[in-house]
């Protein structure tokens, strides 16, 4: 390997007679050679005394093709459980005890698309919520641990049977209590289904109490393969290290994806290992593809939140990822010689053990790398000269490719730019870099790095002010209607086999009991749609109550909250109930009542509701006839449109139509 690297290096050097000090213009200026060795601090990179921990990869929650863009190694997906999990609900593969459907939601599609681009990508599954039937009346997934284990294993088996997807890791319950008996039962259930290769990660929360529990319970220690902590702040605990298990930051980042977010991501990708021995870091989330006004808007590595226009933005965290992911692979090893730079920043080095080496250096300042959590104590980064000395087998490396990013001021900004190579043939494996604040360097023997290119995305457009959907989809590709974002409950395409008429194809709310929740789901189901800045709107929808006496449905405008805050959503809500009651409320919970009365409404019959909001006045129609009008509304002044049901009950919606003025 060393001889082939030397030959290839000499060939390239003959082709590009370039100065090693960097003659590629201003972006190559930070590179210097060993002529200034005495001026800088020296950092030895050596494999003579063995290697550090095995590298397990970089990933994201709900990652990409090799040597292009982010090139993620791991894709972690939510096992839909019908409950709110930050910005919406994801449907379960088993809404009810005797129900199985392995085509609901978008996660199956996402995993298959990831595998197309990178067949070696690692797949992980983790539940946030669970369908209500598993709790047998309690909001608790461990009432029957065998049943819950079967439910999770069925998802893994279904992934393989229906989509040819092999799940590599499975989690317990996102950021919630773990049950030792359940973890052991899950391992046995996996093994009984021939899934010995599937590894268990626990507990996707804090380092404790899972680490202490494993140290005190030999069987638990044996069945847990990885300890995963969320937002560890680059640090771990001694008990976690004492387990001698792999340590992962199994959820991190969740920071607005501007340059500060990129700085956060670059810093923790290095320092999670330097400070905390974590061999994998997984970002929440992969792509910000949800309405920006929902919680944690634009907290993905990139942004694609306009499906109606097709517009997307490849944000700077993508390129911060590429500095590590394009030049490493799971199965490489960190060197033992990693650490902090004298004047701020950090460096790591990894090798495949076959002669290849990748060094990643970051100098992210405190101001430009603050993550959303946890709070980072102040530290200082200043200009410095850093000399690196390759020793052991690494000293034979003749050349290093150089990739560079600079975050911050637009005039200085540079993202994942390839600079001139560093030639080490005459420098005894020594080189010096001039480092400024907020820079990211990758130096590598690999020549496969590629920023890549793609056509410009379509221009950004607001949500269409005139929007209709009749849900007439015979064989829908996805179970949910486009642009609707379920916030409590699950709304799916539905075919009325006994109705050949105008309402044969509808959108149906399909949950009949409250799920085992992860967040504070509302008591009433709701799906939002549209532009959060809408003020004056007319919304109409055909509605069908399936539950006699206690059933109810609504349409709404100016809905101002969603995600984990959905219980406190305000707006204008126009309800009708199967017992003949109608109601107009100023909030989803129904505490603020503007108007109420009785009208001829019953279950099992279609009605058309129309809601008009103009300025501070609103009115409503039933089947085209005015039912109430001139209700004064002060708050909120804008928000989404919405449909939903009273509690968790079956109901159908058809011919949704909105006309809006921002």
Secondary structure by P-SEA (a helix, b strand, c coil): caaaaaaaaaaaaaaccccccccccccccccccccccccbbbbbbccccccccccccccccccccccccccccbbbbbcccccccccbbbbbccccccccccccccaaaaaaaaaaacccbbbbbbbcccccccccccccccccaaaaaaaaaaaaaaaaacccccccbbbccccccccaaaaaaaaaaaaaaccccbbbbcccccccaaaaaaaacaaaaaaccbbbbccccccccaaaaaaccbbbccccccccccaaaaaaaaaaaccccccccccbbbcccccccccccccccccccccccccccccccccaaaaaaaaccccccccbbbbccccccccccbbbbbbccccbbbbbbbbccccccccccccccbbbbcbbbbbbbbccccccccbbbbbbcccccccccccccccbbbbccccccbbbbbcccbbbbbbccccccccccccccccccccccbbbbcccccccccccccccccccbbbbbbbcccccccccbbbbbcccccccccccccccccccccccccccbbbbbbbbbccccccccccccccccccccccccccbbbbbccccccccccccccccccccccccccccbbbbbbbbbccccccccccccccccccccccccbbbbbcccccbbbbbbcbbbbbbcc
